[in-house]
Amino acid sequence: MPSTAILNIRYDPSRRILSVWFVPSGDRYDYEGVAPETYAAFKAASSKGQFFNECVRDRFRYRLVEHGGRH
């Protein structure tokens, strides 16, 4: 899943949590209450960064889970 902004994404359907790792920091954020359809659309999006900005950012509660440690 090549992207200049998004390193990786994972989804936990039982908890409806979308995990997103960002480039270049490697930081992981978990977004709460994300519908399976949103995850499927994110996964299929040709531009992960654009999809994130338009459909995820500022739309769900989130928290920093893991600091990637890169500066």
N, C-alpha and C positions, 0 to 999 in steps of 0.2 A: 504494500500500500504506500507507494511513494508520495510524500507530501513534504513541503518545505516548512510547514507549521506543526503538523501532527505526526508524532513518532509512532504511536500505536493506539488502538482502542480495544476495549473489551466490554462485555455486557453480562450482567447477572440478571437473568429474567425473573428469578424468584424474588429478588429484592428490588428489581427495576432500577439498578444502579449502572450507570455508564461511566467507565473509567477511561480517562484520556491522558496520554503521555505527550508532552509538548517538546518540540525542538526549539532552541538548542539546550534548554535547561535540563530536560529529562524529568521534570516535575510531573507527578501524577495527581490529577484531580478527579474526585468522584462526584458525579451529578445525580441527584436523587429524583425519583419519580418519572424516569424516562420511559416512554412507551416502547414496546418491541418494534413497532413500525418506524419510530424515529431512529432507532439503532440500525434497522435494516436499510433505511434510506441513507444514513450516514455511511455505512459500510459500502454501499453501492455508488456513492457520490464520486464523480470524477475529480472534484476539488474538495478534499477533506477540510481544508482551512476555510473555504468559502461556506461550506455547509455548516461547519461549527459556528462561524460568525453569525449566520443568518438564522439558524434553527436551534442552537444549544446555548450559546453565550447569553447571559442575562435572562434566560427563560426558566432555569432550574436552580434550586438550591445546590450549592457545591461546597466542597472542602478540600484543602490540600492534604493529601494522604501520604505522599512520599516525595521528599526533596531529592532531585536527581544528583545534586552535588556538583554539577558542572557550572563554571562561571564564564 
